[in-house]
């Protein structure tokens, strides 16, 4: 008999937004909850709301490298290269995993070419 994995159904973007908004409401001091909500907002194109959630996550947990990375992305999209650079440099100096650091290096190199 084959081993079958049972997976929870994936949430629609609307369901994911409602879920993580509720999680943040119940746990306003949880940096990971803000990061998750920011990620949902980011992937659904609600970039201003994503920016705020990533800022909240960073304020609650200054070492949260994913918040710094995505803030860098959003700063760069807004044309604020100086702040994008600062956020990505924090990723490089943080304790995050190698793939995230690699992405930050790539983003920084692209900034260097546009300066």
Number of C-alpha atoms within 10 A of each C-alpha: 3 4 5 6 6 6 6 6 6 8 10 9 13 10 11 16 19 13 15 20 19 14 16 19 13 11 13 15 15 16 23 21 22 28 26 22 27 30 24 23 22 19 12 13 11 13 17 12 16 25 23 17 26 28 21 22 28 21 14 16 15 15 17 21 24 22 29 25 26 23 25 28 22 21 19 17 12 10 11 13 20 12 16 25 23 16 23 27 18 20 26 19 11 15 12 15 12 10 9 16 22 13 15 25 17 13 18 20 12 11 15 11 7 8 6
